[in-house]
Amino acid sequence: MDTQQMNIALVTVLQEWDPFQIGGDLYEPEIADTVVAVRDMDSPRQLAEKIQSIYEFAFDQTVQLEKCLEVAQRLLIIKNDASCSI
């Protein structure tokens, strides 16, 4: 999986996640920020906290850390699968 394919897979997971149930296509800036964070982080907990802060800042609502941790783990699996095949 190359970087472009990895990014597409990450975006797909985040669009499907839709933490505030407003439609997955309405999170474009948050998804972009999260994809950058995935590249910079390897710890699921650290990434989950970053995701929580990104979405809280944008929507002035808190997403439960457990939900962020679930999506962070999925994103890091994609990242690790991509790095193994490069």
Sequence and secondary structure as in RCSB ss.txt:
>XXXX:A:sequence
MDTQQMNIALVTVLQEWDPFQIGGDLYEPEIADTVVAVRDMDSPRQLAEKIQSIYEFAFDQTVQLEKCLEVAQRL
LIIKNDASCSI
>XXXX:A:secstr
  HHHHHHHHHHHHHHH TTSS GGG HHHHHHHHHHHHH   HHHHHHHHHHHHHHHHS    HHHHHHHHHHH
HHHHHHHHHH 
